[in-house]
């Protein structure tokens, strides 16, 4: 019984939308003047992940690389993303912003692959 509760809490239970980055740089939102830096999301399958980056295959089949800053590592949880590489029934919704052409992940949520369309 306890094992089931721990498993349920460990997989898919992260609500990255309510986290704070802990940085002095504010996370861009859609109200920022620069549309390139607005908070965005992408749903796709995990390709690979490390402490500093996560790669997701987008719905168009292209790999998209996200930088993971140390202060966002807990919310992104690259180890969790990596553990689901090659699992056909699962995908991830990555929350990110772009700055100077680079994508920065601030959270990753496990979702059903049915969200891929």
NORGIGI-V48124 format. One record per residue. N is the residue number from 1. RES is the residue in one letter. SS is DSSP state (H for helix, E for strand, C for the rest). PSI is psi in radians with two decimals (none if undefined). NEAR is the number of other ideal C-beta (glycine too) atoms within 8 Angstrom. Layout:
# NORGIGI-V48124
N_RES_SS_PSI_NEAR, N_RES_SS_PSI_NEAR
This chain:
# NORGIGI-V48124
1_X_C_-0.82_4, 2_X_H_-0.68_5, 3_X_H_-0.76_6, 4_X_H_-0.70_7, 5_X_H_-0.74_8, 6_X_H_-0.71_8, 7_X_H_-0.73_8, 8_X_H_-0.65_9, 9_X_H_-0.50_7, 10_X_H_-0.34_6, 11_X_C_1.99_8, 12_X_C_0.05_6, 13_X_C_0.04_7, 14_X_C_2.23_11, 15_X_C_1.48_7, 16_X_H_-0.20_12, 17_X_H_-0.29_6, 18_X_H_0.21_4, 19_X_C_2.80_10, 20_X_C_2.55_3, 21_X_C_-0.42_11, 22_X_C_0.24_4, 23_X_C_2.86_8, 24_X_C_-0.34_2, 25_X_C_2.10_5, 26_X_C_2.55_4, 27_X_C_2.22_9, 28_X_C_2.55_10, 29_X_C_3.02_7, 30_X_C_-0.14_5, 31_X_C_-0.13_3, 32_X_C_2.61_9, 33_X_C_-0.67_3, 34_X_C_1.85_7, 35_X_H_-0.43_6, 36_X_H_-0.46_6, 37_X_H_0.08_9, 38_X_C_2.59_11, 39_X_C_2.29_11, 40_X_E_2.96_8, 41_X_E_2.69_8, 42_X_E_2.32_10, 43_X_E_2.29_11, 44_X_E_3.10_13, 45_X_E_2.52_10, 46_X_E_2.29_17, 47_X_E_-0.86_8, 48_X_E_2.84_8, 49_X_E_2.56_11, 50_X_C_-3.13_8, 51_X_C_-0.55_5, 52_X_C_-0.14_5, 53_X_E_2.72_10, 54_X_E_2.35_17, 55_X_E_2.19_12, 56_X_E_2.37_14, 57_X_E_2.02_11, 58_X_C_3.01_10, 59_X_C_-0.35_7, 60_X_C_0.03_4, 61_X_C_-0.09_5, 62_X_C_2.45_6, 63_X_E_2.35_8, 64_X_E_2.19_11, 65_X_E_2.33_8, 66_X_E_2.31_14, 67_X_E_2.44_10, 68_X_E_1.98_14, 69_X_C_2.67_9, 70_X_H_-0.68_5, 71_X_H_-0.23_7, 72_X_H_-0.02_13, 73_X_H_-0.66_11, 74_X_H_-0.73_6, 75_X_H_-0.58_12, 76_X_H_-0.72_16, 77_X_C_1.16_10, 78_X_H_-0.57_13, 79_X_H_-0.68_7, 80_X_H_-0.76_11, 81_X_H_-0.84_14, 82_X_H_-0.63_11, 83_X_H_-0.26_6, 84_X_C_0.19_11, 85_X_C_2.27_10, 86_X_C_0.06_4, 87_X_C_1.88_7, 88_X_C_-0.48_5, 89_X_C_-0.02_5, 90_X_E_2.62_12, 91_X_E_3.13_13, 92_X_E_2.50_16, 93_X_E_1.98_11, 94_X_E_2.21_15, 95_X_E_2.32_13, 96_X_E_2.94_13, 97_X_E_2.79_12, 98_X_E_2.40_11, 99_X_E_2.15_9, 100_X_C_0.72_4, 101_X_C_0.00_4, 102_X_E_2.44_7, 103_X_E_2.28_10, 104_X_E_2.02_13, 105_X_E_2.36_14, 106_X_E_-0.11_14, 107_X_E_2.67_13, 108_X_E_2.24_16, 109_X_E_2.24_11, 110_X_E_2.31_11, 111_X_E_2.92_10, 112_X_E_2.51_7, 113_X_H_-0.26_10, 114_X_H_-0.33_4, 115_X_H_-0.12_9, 116_X_H_-0.23_9, 117_X_C_none_3
